[in-house]
């Protein structure tokens, strides 16, 4: 029994199977309708066990609804998934670079705050030593602390805006991934339909050729031996 592949939501094929058969060998429960979303299996419907990954055991596919795709279609799916993973890896690398840059900015901002605080303290001590008046020192310290709080709020606001922009970017990427999933299923269905149409045309042409060969054989042509070989090829 094949291990259950990753699945995706398909509104036209979902829910629990009404009949009791087939069932998985472990749980003997009515299977659920699933659509594969993994590699060359993408778009194939199957019945799977409703109990997923029970105690580390994967019951696997109970029964496939669709037959294996045509080899040409499987190659197309494999190339599409390779392109998707390559692009997704690029996004992960960009995200990691952005996170490193953001951490570097945060470290720089923390260092700036420490240096600024030290500068405020040094300036306060200088005024205290020069004027010898505690009142003047307190007033100057209050002014410096106010400026420090203002600078701190500006840094926090800038960091908040950067985090918000990153969330918007991730939300956009998620929408792109969902759209890509829908496009892959749509293209898979379309390619399957084209393969079936091509197969039907070949069957019609084969029937026509068999009819012509039978007519030539019945008319007693001199090339009867060659016709017999052609007919054997068609029947094989």
C-alpha positions as CSV (number, residue, x, y, z in Angstrom):
1,X,0.0,0.0,0.0
2,X,1.5,3.4,-1.1
3,X,2.1,6.0,1.6
4,X,-0.4,8.8,1.6
5,X,1.0,11.8,-0.4
6,X,0.4,15.5,0.5
7,X,-3.1,16.5,-0.5
8,X,-5.0,19.7,-1.4
9,X,-8.6,20.9,-1.1
10,X,-10.8,20.0,-4.1
11,X,-14.5,21.1,-3.6
12,X,-15.7,18.7,-6.3
13,X,-14.1,15.7,-4.6
14,X,-14.2,15.8,-0.8
15,X,-15.9,14.3,2.2
16,X,-16.3,10.7,3.4
17,X,-17.0,7.8,1.1
18,X,-20.6,6.6,1.6
19,X,-19.8,2.9,1.0
20,X,-17.9,0.9,3.7
21,X,-15.5,-0.5,1.1
22,X,-12.6,-0.1,0.5
23,X,-11.2,0.4,4.0
24,X,-7.6,0.6,5.4
25,X,-6.1,-2.6,6.8
26,X,-5.5,-1.0,10.3
27,X,-8.5,1.1,11.2
28,X,-11.3,-0.5,9.0
29,X,-13.0,2.9,8.7
30,X,-14.7,4.5,5.8
31,X,-12.1,6.3,3.8
32,X,-12.2,10.0,2.8
33,X,-11.9,11.5,-0.7
34,X,-8.6,13.2,-1.3
35,X,-6.7,14.8,-4.2
36,X,-2.9,14.4,-4.3
37,X,-0.7,17.5,-4.4
38,X,2.8,16.1,-4.6
39,X,5.2,15.6,-7.6
40,X,4.0,13.5,-10.5
41,X,0.9,12.5,-8.5
42,X,-0.5,16.0,-8.5
43,X,-4.2,16.1,-9.4
44,X,-4.9,12.3,-8.9
45,X,-7.9,11.4,-6.8
46,X,-7.8,8.6,-4.2
47,X,-9.5,7.2,-1.1
48,X,-7.4,7.6,2.0
49,X,-7.7,6.6,5.7
50,X,-9.4,9.3,7.8
51,X,-6.9,8.6,10.7
52,X,-3.7,10.3,9.6
53,X,-0.3,9.6,11.0
54,X,-1.6,7.5,13.9
55,X,1.2,6.8,16.4
56,X,3.7,7.4,13.6
57,X,2.0,4.9,11.2
58,X,0.8,6.1,7.8
59,X,-2.0,3.9,6.6
60,X,-1.4,5.0,3.0
61,X,-3.6,5.2,0.0
62,X,-6.6,2.8,0.3
63,X,-7.5,3.0,-3.4
64,X,-6.7,5.2,-6.4
65,X,-9.6,6.7,-8.3
66,X,-7.5,8.0,-11.3
67,X,-5.1,5.9,-13.2
68,X,-1.4,7.0,-13.4
69,X,-0.9,10.0,-15.6
70,X,0.7,9.7,-19.0
71,X,4.5,9.8,-18.9
72,X,4.6,13.1,-20.8
73,X,2.3,14.7,-18.3
74,X,4.4,13.3,-15.4
75,X,7.5,14.9,-16.9
76,X,5.7,18.2,-17.2
77,X,4.5,18.0,-13.5
78,X,8.0,17.1,-12.4
79,X,9.5,20.2,-14.2
80,X,6.8,22.5,-12.8
81,X,7.5,21.3,-9.2
82,X,11.3,21.8,-9.8
83,X,10.6,25.4,-10.9
84,X,8.4,26.0,-7.9
85,X,10.9,24.7,-5.4
86,X,13.7,26.7,-7.1
87,X,11.7,29.9,-6.8
88,X,10.6,29.1,-3.3
89,X,14.2,28.5,-2.2
90,X,15.0,32.0,-3.6
91,X,12.3,33.5,-1.4
92,X,13.6,31.7,1.7
93,X,17.1,33.1,1.0
94,X,15.8,36.6,0.5
95,X,13.8,36.3,3.8
96,X,16.9,35.1,5.7
97,X,18.9,38.0,4.3
98,X,16.2,40.4,5.3
99,X,16.0,39.0,8.8
100,X,19.8,39.3,9.2
101,X,19.7,42.9,8.0
102,X,16.8,43.6,10.4
103,X,18.8,42.1,13.3
104,X,21.8,44.2,12.3
105,X,19.7,47.3,12.3
106,X,18.3,46.5,15.7
107,X,21.8,45.9,17.1
108,X,22.9,49.2,15.7
109,X,19.9,51.0,17.2
110,X,20.6,49.4,20.6
111,X,24.2,50.6,20.5
112,X,23.1,54.1,19.5
113,X,20.7,54.2,22.4
114,X,23.4,53.1,24.8
115,X,25.8,55.7,23.5
116,X,23.1,58.4,23.5
117,X,22.3,57.6,27.2
118,X,25.9,57.8,28.1
119,X,26.2,61.1,26.3
120,X,23.2,62.5,28.3
121,X,24.8,61.4,31.5
122,X,28.1,63.0,30.6
123,X,26.4,66.3,29.6
124,X,24.4,66.3,32.9
125,X,27.6,65.8,34.9
126,X,29.3,68.5,33.0
127,X,26.5,71.1,33.7
128,X,26.4,70.0,37.4
129,X,30.1,70.5,37.8
130,X,30.0,73.9,35.9
131,X,27.0,75.5,37.6
132,X,27.0,73.7,40.9
133,X,23.3,73.9,41.0
134,X,21.2,70.8,41.4
135,X,18.1,72.5,40.0
136,X,19.8,73.3,36.8
137,X,21.2,69.8,36.5
138,X,17.7,68.3,37.0
139,X,16.2,70.6,34.4
140,X,18.9,69.7,31.8
141,X,18.5,66.0,32.6
142,X,14.8,66.3,32.1
143,X,15.3,67.9,28.7
144,X,17.8,65.2,27.6
145,X,15.5,62.5,28.8
146,X,12.7,64.0,26.8
147,X,14.8,64.0,23.7
148,X,15.9,60.5,24.4
149,X,12.3,59.3,24.7
150,X,11.4,61.1,21.5
151,X,14.3,59.3,19.7
152,X,13.4,56.0,21.2
153,X,9.8,56.4,20.0
154,X,11.0,57.2,16.5
155,X,13.1,54.1,16.4
156,X,10.3,51.9,17.7
157,X,7.9,53.3,15.1
158,X,10.4,52.7,12.3
159,X,10.8,49.1,13.5
160,X,7.0,48.6,13.7
161,X,6.6,49.8,10.1
162,X,9.3,47.5,8.9
163,X,7.7,44.5,10.6
164,X,4.3,45.5,9.1
165,X,5.8,45.7,5.6
166,X,7.3,42.2,6.1
167,X,3.9,40.8,7.2
168,X,2.3,42.3,4.0
169,X,5.0,40.8,1.9
170,X,4.6,37.3,3.4
171,X,0.8,37.5,2.9
172,X,1.3,38.4,-0.7
173,X,3.6,35.4,-1.2
174,X,1.1,33.1,0.4
175,X,-1.6,34.3,-2.0
176,X,0.8,33.7,-4.9
177,X,1.4,30.1,-3.6
178,X,-2.3,29.4,-3.4
179,X,-2.8,30.7,-6.9
180,X,0.0,28.5,-8.2
181,X,-1.6,25.5,-6.6
182,X,-4.9,26.2,-8.4
183,X,-3.1,26.8,-11.7
184,X,-1.2,23.5,-11.4
185,X,-4.4,21.5,-10.9
186,X,-6.2,23.3,-13.7
187,X,-3.3,22.7,-16.1
188,X,-3.2,19.0,-15.0
189,X,-6.8,18.5,-15.8
190,X,-6.4,20.2,-19.2
191,X,-3.4,18.1,-20.1
192,X,-5.2,14.9,-19.1
193,X,-8.1,15.8,-21.4
194,X,-5.8,16.5,-24.3
195,X,-4.0,13.2,-23.9
196,X,-7.4,11.4,-23.8
197,X,-8.5,13.2,-27.0
198,X,-5.3,12.2,-28.8
199,X,-5.8,8.6,-27.7
200,X,-9.4,8.5,-29.1
201,X,-8.2,9.9,-32.4
202,X,-5.6,7.1,-32.6
203,X,-8.2,4.5,-32.0
204,X,-10.4,5.9,-34.8
205,X,-7.5,5.9,-37.2
206,X,-6.6,2.3,-36.3
207,X,-10.2,1.2,-36.9
208,X,-10.2,2.9,-40.3
209,X,-6.9,1.2,-41.3
210,X,-8.2,-2.2,-40.1
211,X,-11.3,-1.7,-42.3
212,X,-9.1,-0.9,-45.4
213,X,-6.9,-3.9,-44.8
214,X,-9.9,-6.2,-44.4
215,X,-11.4,-4.9,-47.7
216,X,-8.1,-5.5,-49.5
217,X,-7.8,-9.0,-48.2
218,X,-11.4,-9.8,-49.2
219,X,-10.7,-8.5,-52.8
220,X,-7.8,-11.0,-53.2
221,X,-4.9,-8.6,-53.9
222,X,-1.5,-9.9,-54.8
223,X,0.1,-8.3,-51.7
224,X,-2.0,-10.5,-49.4
225,X,1.1,-11.6,-47.5
226,X,2.0,-8.0,-46.7
227,X,-1.5,-7.2,-45.7
228,X,-1.6,-10.1,-43.4
229,X,1.6,-8.7,-41.7
230,X,-0.1,-5.3,-41.4
231,X,-3.2,-6.8,-39.9
232,X,-1.1,-8.8,-37.4
233,X,0.6,-5.6,-36.3
234,X,-2.8,-3.9,-35.8
235,X,-4.1,-6.8,-33.8
236,X,-1.1,-6.8,-31.5
